Amino acid sequence: MAVTLNKNTDCCESTCTNTTVNVAGPTGPAGAAGSNGTNGSDGVHAYAKTTSGFTVPSVGGTVGLAVNNATPWASGQYIFVQVAGYYEVVSTATNTINAKNLGYAGNAAVGQSIATDRLISAAGIQGAAGSSGTTFTGFSNAGDIITRNASTQTVLSVDSSIDTTKALFQDNSANKIIWKKVAASGLDGNISLTSQVSGSLPLANVGNGLTSAAAGDVLYWTGTAWARVAAPTSAEQLLGYNTGTNAPNWVSPSTSGLVFAKGTVSATAAGAITAVTGAVNVGGTATSSSGVERFQINFETASQSTNYTVLLTNSNPGKTDEILRVYVKNTGGFEVAPNRSFTTIGEAFIFDFVVYQ
């Protein structure tokens, strides 16, 4: 609605002017619905399918492909025809693609019949051919490997005979690697003798290179190496120790080194000692006391008369149940007697004795 103001009557200011102001009225009722818009065109697939079969032309030759949709394709575009392979679009017409056989690897053979309803899709140009691979010769044994020297690849052969002790090692040879036997010098670190070694060492590896040994030998430590003490040369030798050489050695009992004396005494009821065998530093006499025969064993060395032990064994044939009695004397010896009296002249009484001092 327009309103006209009178300058002198309706305005309280001398600066008022006549102005028309448009003021919107209330919203009117909705108008009638308009007509529907025009429908858009159907979209076009970015692929096609052949609607009839065809025969593969020569490489570089063209063939007209009957298709259900030629719209997406243009001259110079590369396409892939299912089964037939790669082609180049030469031109198009309604429902026809004129395509040139590119002869790429994998394309169907010239003259091959291609059935209908084959998919056609966009493709790309074939890439550049790769470089030729390297052909290796010189392989002769199973297990040969390819390596490289300073300038080219080469073949590193293994032995024709199987050798499970060889391994590959870094080397200063032309190939920089080499097959060789595994040696202790080639190992890094130490071998644990408690967890990584089993069995018996060869003689040459025992005792710092000992080359010979015999039954009964004894090894001892010198302080710097292992050494060998040969087996004793006679029966009943004792293993002693030489303080001068700081080494063990086998010694025979002697006056100064007596450890024990052993012998067999045979006697008769008459008291005569008929044999003393194997005795060492021992002399024997026979005495009689109260009708019981006693056989006196005398020490030849007076110093042996104290601090000794006597062991007796009855060896009388058929009378192993006899009990031996020992009469200890204070003057260089002891007496021994069976626990019975002899009844037959010439009857033997045999026993073994050992004296430990």
C-alpha positions in Angstrom: 0.0 0.0 0.0 1.4 3.4 -1.0 1.2 6.4 1.4 1.9 10.0 0.4 3.0 12.4 3.1 2.4 16.1 3.0 5.5 18.0 3.7 4.1 20.8 5.7 1.2 19.0 7.4 2.2 15.4 8.2 5.9 15.8 8.9 7.3 17.3 12.0 10.6 18.1 10.4 11.3 20.7 7.8 13.5 18.2 6.0 10.8 15.7 5.2 10.2 14.8 1.6 7.5 12.9 -0.3 8.4 9.2 -0.3 6.5 6.1 -1.4 7.1 3.0 0.6 5.9 -0.4 -0.6 4.8 -2.7 2.2 4.1 -6.4 1.4 0.7 -7.6 2.0 -0.4 -11.1 3.4 0.7 -14.2 1.4 -1.9 -15.2 -1.1 -3.2 -18.8 -1.8 -0.9 -21.3 -3.6 -1.1 -21.4 -7.3 -2.1 -24.4 -9.4 0.6 -27.2 -10.1 2.7 -26.8 -13.2 3.2 -29.4 -16.0 5.8 -32.3 -15.5 9.3 -31.7 -16.9 10.7 -33.6 -19.9 12.4 -37.0 -19.1 16.2 -37.2 -19.6 17.9 -39.6 -22.1 19.0 -43.0 -21.0 22.7 -43.3 -20.1 25.2 -45.3 -22.3 27.4 -48.2 -21.0 31.1 -47.7 -21.3 31.4 -51.2 -22.8 29.7 -53.1 -25.6 29.0 -56.7 -26.7 29.2 -58.2 -30.1 25.8 -59.2 -31.6 27.3 -61.7 -34.2 30.4 -63.7 -34.6 33.4 -62.8 -36.7 36.7 -64.2 -38.0 40.0 -62.9 -36.8 41.7 -60.8 -39.6 45.4 -60.7 -40.4 47.7 -58.7 -38.2 47.1 -55.1 -39.2 43.9 -56.0 -41.1 40.4 -54.7 -40.0 37.1 -56.3 -39.3 33.7 -54.9 -38.8 32.4 -55.8 -35.3 28.6 -55.8 -35.0 27.9 -54.4 -31.5 24.9 -53.4 -29.4 26.6 -50.0 -28.6 29.2 -48.1 -30.7 28.7 -44.8 -28.9 31.6 -44.9 -26.4 34.2 -45.6 -29.1 36.2 -43.2 -31.3 38.9 -43.6 -33.9 42.4 -44.4 -32.5 41.0 -45.8 -29.3 42.4 -49.2 -28.1 39.9 -51.9 -27.1 40.0 -55.5 -25.8 37.7 -58.0 -27.4 37.0 -61.0 -25.2 38.7 -64.1 -26.6 39.9 -62.2 -29.8 42.5 -59.9 -28.0 43.6 -56.3 -28.5 42.4 -54.1 -31.4 42.5 -50.5 -32.5 39.3 -48.6 -33.4 39.6 -47.4 -37.0 36.1 -45.9 -37.3 32.5 -46.4 -36.0 29.0 -46.4 -37.4 25.6 -47.2 -36.0 26.1 -50.5 -34.1 29.4 -51.1 -35.9 33.0 -50.8 -34.8 35.7 -51.2 -37.5 38.7 -52.5 -35.6 42.3 -53.3 -36.6 44.0 -56.5 -35.3 47.1 -55.3 -33.3 48.6 -58.8 -33.2 49.7 -58.5 -29.5 51.0 -61.6 -27.7 48.0 -63.5 -26.5 45.7 -62.5 -29.4 43.6 -65.2 -31.1 45.2 -66.7 -34.2 44.5 -65.3 -37.6 41.4 -67.0 -39.1 40.0 -68.2 -35.8 36.2 -67.9 -35.5 35.0 -65.8 -32.5 31.5 -66.5 -31.3 28.9 -63.8 -30.6 28.1 -62.0 -27.3 31.8 -61.2 -26.6 32.5 -58.3 -24.3 34.3 -55.2 -25.6 36.0 -52.8 -23.2 38.6 -50.0 -23.3 42.3 -51.0 -23.3 45.7 -49.4 -23.5 48.6 -49.5 -25.8 51.1 -52.4 -25.3 54.1 -51.4 -23.2 57.7 -51.4 -24.5 59.4 -54.8 -24.7 61.6 -55.6 -21.7 65.3 -56.4 -22.0 66.4 -59.9 -22.8 67.1 -62.1 -19.8 70.5 -63.7 -19.1 71.1 -67.2 -20.2 73.4 -69.2 -17.9 75.5 -72.1 -18.9 78.0 -74.2 -16.9 75.6 -76.0 -14.6 76.8 -79.5 -14.1 76.0 -80.6 -10.5 72.9 -80.6 -8.4 73.2 -77.7 -6.0 75.2 -75.3 -8.3 74.3 -71.7 -7.6 74.5 -68.4 -9.4 76.7 -65.7 -7.9 78.4 -62.5 -9.2 82.0 -61.6 -9.5 83.3 -58.1 -10.1 81.6 -57.7 -13.4 79.0 -60.3 -14.2 76.9 -63.3 -13.0 78.7 -66.6 -12.9 78.1 -70.2 -11.7 79.5 -71.5 -8.5 79.6 -75.3 -8.6 79.6 -77.7 -5.7 81.6 -80.9 -5.6 80.3 -83.7 -7.7 80.5 -86.0 -4.6 78.3 -85.1 -1.6 80.3 -83.5 1.2 78.2 -82.5 4.2 81.1 -80.9 6.0 81.3 -78.0 3.5 79.5 -74.6 3.8 79.5 -71.2 2.0 82.0 -68.7 3.4 82.7 -65.1 2.5 86.1 -65.1 0.8 88.4 -62.8 -1.2 88.2 -65.0 -4.3 86.8 -63.7 -7.5 83.2 -64.8 -6.6 83.6 -63.5 -3.0 82.1 -66.7 -1.7 83.6 -70.2 -1.6 82.7 -73.7 -0.6 85.0 -75.0 2.1 85.1 -77.3 5.1 83.9 -76.0 8.4 87.0 -75.6 10.6 87.4 -74.6 14.2 89.2 -71.5 13.0 86.1 -70.5 11.0 83.8 -70.6 14.0 82.8 -67.5 15.9 82.6 -67.9 19.6 83.4 -70.8 21.9 82.0 -74.4 22.0 80.5 -75.4 25.3 82.1 -78.6 26.5 79.1 -79.2 28.8 76.2 -78.8 26.4 77.6 -79.0 22.8 80.1 -81.9 23.0 79.4 -85.6 23.5 81.1 -88.9 23.0 84.8 -89.6 23.5 87.7 -87.5 22.2 90.3 -89.2 20.1 93.6 -90.0 21.9 95.4 -87.3 20.0 93.0 -84.7 21.5 93.4 -85.9 25.0 96.3 -84.9 27.2 97.8 -82.2 25.0 98.6 -84.4 22.0 99.4 -87.8 23.6 100.0 -90.2 20.8 100.0 -93.6 22.6 98.4 -95.3 25.5 98.1 -98.8 27.1 95.8 -100.6 29.4 96.4 -99.5 33.0 97.9 -96.1 32.1 97.1 -93.2 34.4 96.9 -89.5 33.3 97.9 -86.8 35.7 98.2 -83.0 35.5 101.7 -81.5 35.7 100.4 -78.0 36.3 100.6 -77.0 32.7 99.7 -80.1 30.7 98.4 -83.7 30.9 101.0 -86.4 31.2 100.9 -90.2 31.2 102.1 -92.7 33.8 102.5 -96.2 32.2 100.9 -99.2 33.8 102.9 -101.0 36.6 105.6 -103.5 35.4 105.0 -106.1 38.1 102.2 -107.4 40.3 101.3 -105.7 43.5 103.1 -102.4 42.8 101.6 -99.4 44.5 100.9 -96.0 43.1 103.0 -93.6 45.0 104.0 -89.9 44.7 107.4 -88.6 44.1 107.8 -85.3 45.9 111.0 -84.5 43.9 109.3 -84.6 40.5 105.8 -83.8 41.7 104.6 -86.8 39.7 102.9 -90.1 40.6 104.8 -93.3 40.0 104.5 -97.1 40.6 106.7 -98.4 43.3 107.4 -101.9 44.7 107.1 -102.4 48.5 110.4 -101.9 50.2 111.9 -101.5 53.7 111.3 -97.8 53.6 108.1 -97.8 51.7 106.4 -101.0 53.0 102.6 -100.7 53.0 101.8 -104.4 53.3 103.4 -107.8 53.2 101.7 -110.9 52.0 102.6 -114.6 51.9 101.5 -118.2 52.4 103.0 -120.3 55.2 102.7 -124.1 55.1 103.6 -126.0 58.2 103.2 -129.5 59.7 102.2 -130.8 63.1 105.9 -131.2 63.8 106.2 -127.4 63.7 108.5 -127.2 60.7 107.7 -124.5 58.3 107.9 -126.1 54.9 107.4 -123.0 52.7 107.1 -119.3 52.9 106.0 -117.8 49.6 105.5 -114.2 48.5 106.7 -112.8 51.8 108.1 -109.3 51.8 110.3 -108.4 54.7 108.9 -111.2 56.7 110.8 -114.2 58.3 109.0 -117.1 59.9 109.6 -119.7 62.7 107.4 -122.2 64.4 106.8 -122.6 68.1 104.6 -124.8 70.3 102.7 -123.7 73.3 100.3 -125.8 75.4 100.0 -128.4 72.6 98.8 -125.9 70.0 101.1 -125.1 67.2 101.8 -121.5 66.7 103.6 -120.1 63.7 105.8 -117.1 64.4 105.9 -114.4 61.8 108.8 -112.1 62.5 109.3 -108.7 61.0 112.8 -108.3 59.6 112.9 -104.6 60.4 112.4 -103.6 64.0 110.6 -100.4 63.1 107.8 -102.5 61.7 107.0 -104.0 65.1 104.5 -101.3 66.2 101.3 -99.8 64.8 100.5 -102.6 62.3 97.3 -104.5 61.3 97.2 -108.2 60.5 94.6 -109.7 58.2 94.5 -113.5 57.9 92.7 -115.8 55.5 92.6 -119.6 55.9 93.6 -121.3 52.7 93.8 -124.9 54.0 92.2 -127.2 51.4 89.0 -128.8 52.8 89.2 -126.9 56.1 88.0 -123.4 55.2 85.9 -123.3 58.3 88.9 -123.1 60.6 89.1 -120.1 62.7 92.5 -118.5 62.9 93.8 -117.0 66.2 96.5 -114.3 66.3 98.9 -113.9 69.2 100.4 -110.5 69.1 104.0 -110.1 70.3 105.6 -107.0 71.4 109.0 -107.7 69.9 109.0 -107.5 66.2 106.3 -109.9 65.1 103.2 -112.0 65.7 102.1 -115.6 66.1 99.2 -117.3 64.3 97.6 -120.7 65.0 94.5 -122.6 63.9 91.7 -123.1 66.4 92.5 -126.8 66.8 95.5 -129.1 67.3 97.1 -131.1 64.5 96.3 -134.8 64.7 98.3 -136.1 61.8 102.0 -135.9 61.3 102.8 -134.1 58.1 99.4 -132.4 58.0 99.7 -129.1 56.3 98.4 -125.8 57.6 98.2 -123.1 55.0 97.0 -119.5 55.4 97.5 -116.1 53.8 98.3 -113.1 55.7 98.5 -109.4 55.0 100.2 -106.9 57.2 99.3 -103.1 56.9 101.5 -100.7 58.7 
